[in-house]
Amino acid sequence: MPEKITVKIKMLPGGEGLPLPMYHSAHAAGMDLVAAVSDSVVLEPGRWSLIPTGMAIELPDGYEAQVRPRSGLALKHGISLLNTPGTIDADYRGEVGVILVNFGHEPFTVNRGDRIAQMVVARVARALLVVDELSDTGRGDGGFGHTG
């Protein structure tokens, strides 16, 4: 059973009447976020726009929320997020926004209440950086495409 934590949510002006983020299946990792646009937004191919969600959240310390693309929008329309995953830090209290981009070939219309992204809540580890020599490995510094 997945760990359950409390995440506070505040609906903002513009978010009236929209559903709260929700999981759509028993084992879903992400909650769907919806567009809180007052008027439809048309994304032309190659263009992007910041789409409001009409909500702000308060995450417990030690957690983040990742905003990720919806696979159906990507497959069917070429719609994704520019900064994927987008990160919402535990100390951020502003409106959650989604930077949608149209990589498709046709204009795409975002309407109020459309499911536009998914949000995954995850634990965060803080790194303690130590200036030192690195250990040797079989891979070494082999990077992009080094395995063929």
N, C-alpha and C positions, 0 to 999 in steps of 0.2 A: 504494500500500500504506500503510495507517495506521501511524503511529509506534507502537512497542511499548515499554512501560516496565515495570519490575518494581514490583509492589505486594505488600508483605508482608501476610500474613493469619494471624491467630491464632484458632483455634476456642476458644471459651470454654465453661465449664461450662454446660450447657443446649443447646449446639450439637452435642453428640455425635451422630454418625450422619447428620447433615444434609449435603447436597452443598455444595461450595464454590460461590460465585457463578459463573455461566457464561454465555457467549454462546450463543444458540440458533440462530444462522444465520451464514453466512460474512461478512455485512456489517452485523451488528447493532452498534449503538452502545452499547447497554446490556446489562449482565449482570443476570440475574434474582437477586433476593434472596428467601430463603424464611423463613417464620415459624418461630421457635424456641420456640413456646409449649409448655408442658408439658401443659396442658389446653386444650381448644378455647375460643375467645373468641367470644362472640356480640355483634356490633355491631348495636344497635337503630338504626332510622332516626334520623338527626340526631345520633348519638353517635359518639365517637371513642375510640381507645385506642392507647397506645404498645405496639407489637408488637416484641419482641426478635428479633434475627437470629442470636444465638449466636456472633457473630464481632466481631473488632476488626481494623482495617487500619492499615498504615503507608504513607502516600503519600510519594513523593519531594517535596522542596521545589519549589515552583513549580507544584504540581498540587492539584486538589480533586477530590472525588467528589460528584456530584449524585445525590440520591435522588429518583426520579420515579415517577409513577403508571404502572401497567400499563394500556394502552388497553382490553384485553379486560375487565378488572374494571370499568373506568369505564363502558363501553358496556353490558355485560350486567347489572351489579348496582348502578351508581351509586357505586362505591367509588373513593376518591381519597386524596390526602395533603393534610393541612392546610397544611403549609409546603412547597409545591412550587415549585421544587425545593428539597429540604433540602440543606444544604451540609455536607460533612465536610472540615474543614481538614486540612492536612498535619501539623499538630502534635497532632491529636486521637488519643488512644489508647484511648478507651473503647468500649463496645459500640455497634455501629451499631443504631439503633432507627428504626422506621418509624411515623409517626403516621397510622394509617389512619382515615378518616372514611367514614361511610355516608350518602351523599346520596340513596340509593335509598328505596323505599317498603316494603321488606321487610327483616326481620332478615337479617344476613349472618354466617355462621360461618367463622372463621379456624381452620384445623386445622394441626397440626404438619407442617412440610414444604411447605405451600402457597406457591406463588410469589405474593408480595404487592407487590413493587415492582421497579424496575430501577435500577441504579447505573451512571452514566456518569462516566468519569474524564476530566478536562479540564484544559488549561493555565490558569494564572491570571496575569493582568497586574495589577501594583500601580500604582495611580494616584498621580501626583504632583500635588497640587492647587496651583494658582496663583491667588491672588486678583487678579482683573483684570476688565476690561470684556469682554463677549462680542461676537463678531463678528455682524453682521447676516446673516440668511438670508431667502429667499423665504417660508419658513414662519413665521419669527418665533416668537411664543409660542403659536401655534395648537396646541391640545391635543386632548383627548378629543372625538372626533367632528367635528373642524373641517373634514374633507374631505367631510362629508355622511354 
